[in-house]
Amino acid sequence: ARGEEGDDRAVSTLYVRFADADSAGPAPPPITEADLRDKFYSHGEITSVRMHKDVGAFVEYTTAEATELAIAAANRTDIKGRRVFVNG
């Protein structure tokens, strides 16, 4: 199947959910768009990062392959001391 006229690249999105902060300890610093770009840029070209309050974010790549690599590499890892869960 061909993309829409003028659509010259595939776009694929993943969702990063931030685990709740540990209520017993001090609150960790918030995860920022820059933190997410730093964590995910090595898997492919990022076209956008859309933050969803302090609970998660959508990271959009130019290819499905980059999304799949990012999910495999980053799921259940930590950013700034908070566990993140990544899925497509």
KOLLUMMI-275031 format. One record per residue: residue number from 1; residue in three letters; x, y, z of N, C-alpha, C in turn. Coordinates in steps of 0.1 Angstrom, whole numbers, always signed. Example, Ala and Ser with C-alpha at 12.3 -4.5 7.8 and 13.67 -1.06 7.14 Angstrom:
2
+---------+-------+-------+-------+-------+-------+-------+-------+-------+-------+-------+
! drenmar ! marnu !   npx !   npy !   npz !  capx !  capy !  capz !   cpx !   cpy !   cpz !
+---------+-------+-------+-------+-------+-------+-------+-------+-------+-------+-------+
!       1 !   ALA !  +132 !   -57 !   +78 !  +123 !   -45 !   +78 !  +132 !   -33 !   +78 !
!       2 !   SER !  +128 !   -22 !   +71 !  +137 !   -11 !   +71 !  +129 !    +0 !   +79 !
+---------+-------+-------+-------+-------+-------+-------+-------+-------+-------+-------+
***
This chain:
88
+---------+-------+-------+-------+-------+-------+-------+-------+-------+-------+-------+
! drenmar ! marnu !   npx !   npy !   npz !  capx !  capy !  capz !   cpx !   cpy !   cpz !
+---------+-------+-------+-------+-------+-------+-------+-------+-------+-------+-------+
!       1 !   ALA !    +8 !   -12 !    +0 !    +0 !    +0 !    +0 !    +9 !   +12 !    +0 !
!       2 !   ARG !    +5 !   +22 !    -7 !   +12 !   +35 !    -8 !    +7 !   +45 !    +1 !
!       3 !   GLY !   +16 !   +54 !    +6 !   +11 !   +64 !   +15 !    +4 !   +75 !    +7 !
!       4 !   GLU !    -2 !   +84 !   +15 !    -9 !   +95 !    +9 !    +1 !  +103 !    +0 !
!       5 !   GLU !    -5 !  +110 !   -10 !    +3 !  +118 !   -19 !   +11 !  +129 !   -11 !
!       6 !   GLY !   +24 !  +129 !   -13 !   +32 !  +139 !    -6 !   +38 !  +134 !    +7 !
!       7 !   ASP !   +34 !  +122 !   +11 !   +39 !  +116 !   +23 !   +51 !  +108 !   +20 !
!       8 !   ASP !   +63 !  +113 !   +23 !   +75 !  +107 !   +18 !   +83 !   +99 !   +29 !
!       9 !   ARG !   +77 !   +98 !   +41 !   +84 !   +89 !   +51 !   +73 !   +83 !   +60 !
!      10 !   ALA !   +77 !   +71 !   +65 !   +68 !   +65 !   +75 !   +70 !   +72 !   +88 !
!      11 !   VAL !   +59 !   +71 !   +96 !   +60 !   +77 !  +109 !   +54 !   +67 !  +119 !
!      12 !   SER !   +61 !   +65 !  +130 !   +57 !   +55 !  +140 !   +59 !   +61 !  +154 !
!      13 !   THR !   +49 !   +57 !  +163 !   +49 !   +64 !  +176 !   +49 !   +53 !  +187 !
!      14 !   LEU !   +56 !   +56 !  +197 !   +56 !   +48 !  +209 !   +52 !   +56 !  +221 !
!      15 !   TYR !   +47 !   +49 !  +232 !   +43 !   +56 !  +244 !   +52 !   +52 !  +255 !
!      16 !   VAL !   +57 !   +62 !  +263 !   +66 !   +60 !  +274 !   +57 !   +63 !  +286 !
!      17 !   ARG !   +55 !   +53 !  +295 !   +47 !   +56 !  +307 !   +57 !   +57 !  +319 !
!      18 !   PHE !   +56 !   +67 !  +327 !   +65 !   +69 !  +338 !   +59 !   +62 !  +351 !
!      19 !   ALA !   +67 !   +54 !  +357 !   +62 !   +47 !  +370 !   +60 !   +58 !  +380 !
!      20 !   ASP !   +51 !   +55 !  +389 !   +48 !   +65 !  +400 !   +61 !   +66 !  +409 !
!      21 !   ALA !   +63 !   +78 !  +414 !   +75 !   +80 !  +423 !   +72 !   +72 !  +436 !
!      22 !   ASP !   +83 !   +68 !  +442 !   +82 !   +61 !  +455 !   +77 !   +71 !  +465 !
!      23 !   SER !   +66 !   +68 !  +471 !   +60 !   +78 !  +481 !   +68 !   +78 !  +494 !
!      24 !   ALA !   +77 !   +68 !  +496 !   +84 !   +68 !  +509 !   +96 !   +78 !  +509 !
!      25 !   GLY !  +101 !   +80 !  +497 !  +113 !   +88 !  +496 !  +110 !  +102 !  +490 !
!      26 !   PRO !  +121 !  +110 !  +488 !  +119 !  +123 !  +481 !  +114 !  +121 !  +467 !
!      27 !   ALA !  +107 !  +131 !  +462 !  +102 !  +130 !  +448 !  +114 !  +132 !  +439 !
!      28 !   PRO !  +115 !  +123 !  +428 !  +125 !  +125 !  +419 !  +123 !  +137 !  +410 !
!      29 !   PRO !  +133 !  +142 !  +403 !  +131 !  +154 !  +395 !  +122 !  +150 !  +383 !
!      30 !   PRO !  +114 !  +159 !  +378 !  +105 !  +155 !  +366 !  +113 !  +151 !  +354 !
!      31 !   ILE !  +107 !  +142 !  +346 !  +113 !  +138 !  +333 !  +109 !  +148 !  +323 !
!      32 !   THR !  +119 !  +154 !  +316 !  +116 !  +164 !  +306 !  +117 !  +159 !  +291 !
!      33 !   GLU !  +112 !  +167 !  +282 !  +114 !  +163 !  +268 !  +128 !  +161 !  +264 !
!      34 !   ALA !  +137 !  +169 !  +270 !  +152 !  +167 !  +267 !  +157 !  +154 !  +272 !
!      35 !   ASP !  +152 !  +150 !  +284 !  +156 !  +137 !  +289 !  +151 !  +125 !  +280 !
!      36 !   LEU !  +139 !  +126 !  +275 !  +134 !  +116 !  +266 !  +142 !  +116 !  +253 !
!      37 !   ARG !  +145 !  +128 !  +247 !  +153 !  +128 !  +235 !  +167 !  +122 !  +237 !
!      38 !   ASP !  +173 !  +125 !  +249 !  +186 !  +119 !  +252 !  +185 !  +104 !  +253 !
!      39 !   LYS !  +174 !   +99 !  +258 !  +173 !   +84 !  +260 !  +170 !   +77 !  +247 !
!      40 !   PHE !  +162 !   +83 !  +238 !  +157 !   +76 !  +227 !  +164 !   +80 !  +213 !
!      41 !   TYR !  +172 !   +90 !  +213 !  +177 !   +95 !  +200 !  +186 !   +84 !  +193 !
!      42 !   SER !  +193 !   +76 !  +200 !  +202 !   +66 !  +194 !  +195 !   +55 !  +186 !
!      43 !   HIS !  +182 !   +54 !  +187 !  +174 !   +44 !  +180 !  +169 !   +48 !  +167 !
!      44 !   GLY !  +170 !   +61 !  +164 !  +165 !   +66 !  +151 !  +161 !   +81 !  +152 !
!      45 !   GLU !  +157 !   +86 !  +140 !  +153 !  +100 !  +139 !  +140 !  +103 !  +146 !
!      46 !   ILE !  +140 !  +111 !  +156 !  +128 !  +115 !  +163 !  +121 !  +127 !  +156 !
!      47 !   THR !  +109 !  +126 !  +153 !  +102 !  +137 !  +147 !   +95 !  +146 !  +157 !
!      48 !   SER !   +90 !  +140 !  +168 !   +84 !  +148 !  +179 !   +83 !  +140 !  +192 !
!      49 !   VAL !   +82 !  +148 !  +203 !   +80 !  +143 !  +216 !   +69 !  +151 !  +222 !
!      50 !   ARG !   +58 !  +144 !  +226 !   +46 !  +151 !  +232 !   +45 !  +146 !  +246 !
!      51 !   MET !   +47 !  +155 !  +255 !   +46 !  +152 !  +270 !   +31 !  +151 !  +274 !
!      52 !   HIS !   +28 !  +141 !  +283 !   +15 !  +139 !  +288 !   +16 !  +141 !  +303 !
!      53 !   LYS !   +15 !  +154 !  +307 !   +17 !  +157 !  +321 !   +30 !  +151 !  +327 !
!      54 !   ASP !   +29 !  +146 !  +339 !   +41 !  +139 !  +344 !   +38 !  +124 !  +345 !
!      55 !   VAL !   +30 !  +119 !  +336 !   +27 !  +104 !  +336 !   +33 !   +97 !  +324 !
!      56 !   GLY !   +37 !  +104 !  +313 !   +42 !   +97 !  +302 !   +44 !  +107 !  +290 !
!      57 !   ALA !   +47 !  +101 !  +279 !   +50 !  +109 !  +267 !   +49 !  +100 !  +254 !
!      58 !   PHE !   +45 !  +106 !  +243 !   +46 !  +100 !  +230 !   +58 !  +104 !  +223 !
!      59 !   VAL !   +66 !   +94 !  +218 !   +78 !   +97 !  +210 !   +76 !   +92 !  +196 !
!      60 !   GLU !   +77 !  +101 !  +186 !   +74 !   +97 !  +173 !   +87 !   +97 !  +165 !
!      61 !   TYR !   +89 !   +85 !  +158 !  +100 !   +83 !  +149 !   +97 !   +83 !  +134 !
!      62 !   THR !  +107 !   +84 !  +126 !  +105 !   +84 !  +112 !  +102 !   +70 !  +106 !
!      63 !   THR !  +106 !   +60 !  +114 !  +105 !   +46 !  +109 !   +99 !   +37 !  +120 !
!      64 !   ALA !   +92 !   +26 !  +115 !   +87 !   +16 !  +125 !   +99 !    +9 !  +131 !
!      65 !   GLU !  +110 !    +7 !  +123 !  +122 !    +0 !  +128 !  +128 !    +7 !  +140 !
!      66 !   ALA !  +128 !   +20 !  +140 !  +134 !   +28 !  +151 !  +125 !   +26 !  +163 !
!      67 !   THR !  +112 !   +26 !  +161 !  +102 !   +24 !  +172 !  +104 !   +11 !  +179 !
!      68 !   GLU !  +106 !    +0 !  +171 !  +108 !   -13 !  +176 !  +121 !   -14 !  +184 !
!      69 !   LEU !  +131 !    -8 !  +179 !  +144 !    -8 !  +186 !  +143 !    -1 !  +199 !
!      70 !   ALA !  +136 !   +10 !  +199 !  +135 !   +18 !  +211 !  +127 !   +10 !  +222 !
!      71 !   ILE !  +116 !    +4 !  +218 !  +108 !    -4 !  +227 !  +117 !   -15 !  +233 !
!      72 !   ALA !  +124 !   -22 !  +225 !  +132 !   -34 !  +230 !  +143 !   -29 !  +239 !
!      73 !   ALA !  +149 !   -18 !  +236 !  +160 !   -13 !  +244 !  +157 !    -5 !  +257 !
!      74 !   ALA !  +145 !    +2 !  +257 !  +142 !   +11 !  +268 !  +131 !    +6 !  +277 !
!      75 !   ASN !  +124 !    -4 !  +273 !  +113 !    -8 !  +282 !  +119 !   -13 !  +295 !
!      76 !   ARG !  +113 !    -9 !  +306 !  +117 !   -13 !  +320 !  +131 !    -8 !  +324 !
!      77 !   THR !  +135 !    +4 !  +318 !  +147 !   +10 !  +322 !  +144 !   +22 !  +331 !
!      78 !   ASP !  +154 !   +29 !  +335 !  +152 !   +41 !  +343 !  +156 !   +54 !  +336 !
!      79 !   ILE !  +148 !   +65 !  +339 !  +152 !   +78 !  +335 !  +151 !   +86 !  +348 !
!      80 !   LYS !  +162 !   +93 !  +352 !  +162 !  +101 !  +364 !  +157 !   +93 !  +376 !
!      81 !   GLY !  +160 !   +81 !  +378 !  +155 !   +73 !  +389 !  +141 !   +68 !  +389 !
!      82 !   ARG !  +134 !   +70 !  +378 !  +120 !   +65 !  +376 !  +120 !   +55 !  +365 !
!      83 !   ARG !  +113 !   +44 !  +369 !  +112 !   +33 !  +359 !  +102 !   +38 !  +348 !
!      84 !   VAL !  +106 !   +34 !  +335 !   +97 !   +37 !  +324 !   +93 !   +24 !  +317 !
!      85 !   PHE !   +81 !   +24 !  +312 !   +75 !   +13 !  +305 !   +72 !   +18 !  +291 !
!      86 !   VAL !   +77 !   +11 !  +281 !   +76 !   +16 !  +267 !   +69 !    +6 !  +258 !
!      87 !   ASN !   +59 !   +11 !  +251 !   +52 !    +2 !  +242 !   +47 !    +9 !  +229 !
!      88 !   GLY !   +44 !    +2 !  +219 !   +40 !    +8 !  +206 !   +25 !   +11 !  +206 !
+---------+-------+-------+-------+-------+-------+-------+-------+-------+-------+-------+
***
